[in-house]
Amino acid sequence: MGIFEATMLILAGIVAGTMNTVVGAGSLVTFPVMLAFGYSPLIANMTNNVGVLPGGMSGIHAFRPELKDEWPTAVKLAALSLVGGTSGAVLLLVLPPVAFKSIVPVLIGLALILIIFQPSLRNRVAEHAGLSKKHGPLLAVAIFLTGIYGGYFGAAQGVLLMSILGTMFDKTIQKLNAIKMVLGMSANLAASAVFIIRGGIAWQAAGAIALGAIIGGYAGAKIGRRLPSGVYRVLIVVIGVVAIIKLVTT
């Protein structure tokens, strides 16, 4: 790997790590950069998944204050995301790319609709004390399916998670983002394990992305902690729309 390639991958990792911690969709930066340097889509996807993992860990570490009282919820949901991430990674290795690519923009679009109407929807489906038991099974299925998507590709997984969590819970958006980080990292961790066992990771590229993602993870937590709820929602919608456009046109 040359110095230019390494530098670009580190910079892409910083941007991706920041985006993943604030909202999500960081893979929309690192994945195209890897393709531009000649990596095949499969190798780029697997390598990117492994590369951004440390950024998720650094983001979770930075969000410790927000997670202090949320670990029971986060761990319970993370188990579902972990299983989903494993399933998604296996599907990536056995299914043709077109199988999921056709529905990903639709999923993100639905997530954005949920984000826009989140306050009114939450009043109907969630209790003020937290998760409504009535909707526990629905939440479990949604987190599992989002985990599958995260293991398969993962770009804009954070948008999907924020829309689901924000609809089902009555918590501050910073706490929701912290829980989102745990769930996203769980799916990412499971997928990374599958890809490492399968083999074919471009380890130098993964290391460069990881270095940048760690820096971006800490930076994203500081940014995300200071954003008002309204700004957060607007940012999620903007990134989600960009994700749809990019996925449809590539």
SVG drawing of the C-alpha trace seen along z (x, -y; Angstrom):
<svg xmlns="http://www.w3.org/2000/svg" viewBox="-51 -22 55 41">
<polyline fill="none" stroke="black" stroke-width="0.4" points="0.0,0.0 1.3,-3.4 1.4,-6.5 -1.3,-8.2 -3.7,-5.3 -3.0,-4.9 -3.5,-8.6 -6.8,-8.6 -8.1,-5.6 -7.2,-7.1 -9.0,-10.3 -12.0,-8.3 -11.9,-6.4 -12.0,-9.6 -15.0,-10.9 -16.7,-7.5 -16.0,-7.1 -17.4,-10.6 -20.5,-10.0 -21.2,-6.6 -21.0,-8.0 -23.2,-11.0 -25.8,-9.4 -24.5,-6.5 -23.8,-5.8 -20.0,-6.1 -19.6,-3.2 -20.9,-5.4 -17.5,-7.1 -15.0,-4.3 -16.7,-1.8 -16.4,-4.0 -12.9,-5.0 -11.9,-1.3 -13.6,-0.7 -11.7,-3.7 -8.4,-2.0 -9.3,1.1 -10.7,3.4 -13.5,5.7 -17.0,4.9 -16.9,8.1 -13.4,7.5 -14.1,3.8 -17.3,4.6 -15.7,7.2 -12.6,5.0 -14.6,1.9 -16.7,3.8 -13.6,4.9 -11.9,1.5 -14.8,-0.6 -15.2,1.7 -12.6,0.0 -14.4,-3.4 -17.6,-2.0 -15.7,-0.9 -14.2,-4.3 -17.6,-5.9 -19.1,-3.7 -16.3,-4.5 -16.8,-8.2 -20.6,-7.8 -20.1,-6.2 -22.0,-8.9 -25.1,-8.4 -24.9,-4.6 -24.5,-4.6 -28.2,-3.8 -28.9,-2.2 -26.7,0.9 -29.5,3.4 -31.5,2.2 -28.5,2.0 -27.2,5.4 -30.6,7.1 -31.0,5.6 -27.4,6.1 -27.9,9.9 -30.6,9.6 -28.3,7.3 -25.4,9.8 -27.5,12.7 -28.8,10.5 -25.3,9.4 -24.1,12.9 -27.0,13.8 -26.4,10.8 -22.8,11.6 -23.6,15.2 -26.2,13.9 -23.6,11.5 -21.4,14.5 -24.1,16.7 -26.6,14.3 -26.1,12.2 -25.6,8.5 -28.9,7.5 -30.9,9.4 -30.6,6.7 -29.5,3.7 -33.0,3.4 -34.7,3.0 -32.0,1.1 -33.2,-2.4 -36.8,-1.5 -35.7,-0.6 -33.8,-3.8 -36.8,-5.8 -39.1,-4.2 -36.6,-5.0 -36.6,-8.7 -40.4,-8.8 -40.2,-7.4 -37.7,-10.0 -39.8,-12.9 -43.0,-11.7 -41.1,-10.3 -42.5,-12.6 -46.1,-11.9 -45.6,-8.2 -43.7,-7.8 -46.6,-9.1 -48.7,-6.3 -46.3,-3.3 -44.1,-4.1 -44.6,-4.8 -42.9,-7.8 -41.0,-5.4 -39.3,-3.7 -40.2,-0.8 -43.8,0.3 -44.1,4.0 -46.9,4.2 -44.5,3.4 -41.5,5.5 -41.9,8.2 -42.1,5.6 -39.0,3.9 -37.1,7.3 -38.0,8.2 -37.0,4.7 -33.6,4.8 -32.9,8.3 -33.8,7.3 -31.7,4.2 -28.8,6.4 -29.2,8.5 -28.9,5.4 -25.9,4.2 -24.1,7.5 -24.9,7.5 -23.8,4.0 -24.4,1.6 -24.4,-1.8 -27.2,-3.9 -27.8,-1.2 -27.5,-4.0 -30.4,-5.8 -32.6,-2.7 -31.7,-2.1 -32.3,-5.8 -35.7,-5.7 -36.7,-2.5 -35.3,-3.4 -36.7,-6.9 -40.1,-5.6 -40.1,-2.9 -38.4,-4.8 -39.0,-8.1 -35.3,-9.0 -33.0,-11.8 -31.7,-11.6 -28.1,-11.5 -29.0,-8.3 -30.7,-6.8 -27.6,-7.5 -25.4,-5.8 -27.7,-2.7 -27.6,-2.8 -23.8,-2.7 -23.9,0.5 -26.3,2.2 -24.5,1.2 -21.2,2.3 -22.7,5.7 -23.9,6.4 -20.5,5.1 -18.6,7.3 -20.5,10.4 -20.1,9.8 -16.4,9.1 -15.9,12.5 -17.6,14.2 -15.5,12.3 -12.3,13.0 -13.0,16.7 -13.9,16.7 -10.7,14.9 -9.9,12.3 -9.6,9.2 -7.2,6.6 -5.6,6.1 -3.4,3.0 -6.5,1.2 -8.5,2.3 -5.8,1.0 -5.7,-2.4 -9.5,-2.7 -9.4,-1.6 -6.9,-4.2 -9.0,-6.9 -12.3,-5.5 -10.9,-5.5 -10.2,-9.2 -13.5,-9.9 -15.4,-7.9 -14.2,-10.1 -14.8,-13.3 -18.3,-12.1 -19.3,-11.6 -18.3,-15.1 -20.2,-16.5 -23.3,-14.3 -23.5,-15.2 -23.9,-18.9 -26.4,-18.6 -30.0,-19.6 -32.7,-17.0 -34.1,-19.0 -30.7,-19.4 -30.1,-15.7 -33.3,-14.8 -32.5,-17.1 -29.0,-15.7 -30.3,-12.1 -32.8,-12.9 -30.1,-14.7 -27.7,-11.8 -30.4,-9.3 -31.5,-11.0 -27.8,-11.2 -27.5,-7.4 -30.6,-6.6 -29.3,-8.7 -25.8,-7.1 -27.1,-3.6 -29.6,-4.1 -27.0,-5.7 -24.1,-3.2"/>
</svg>
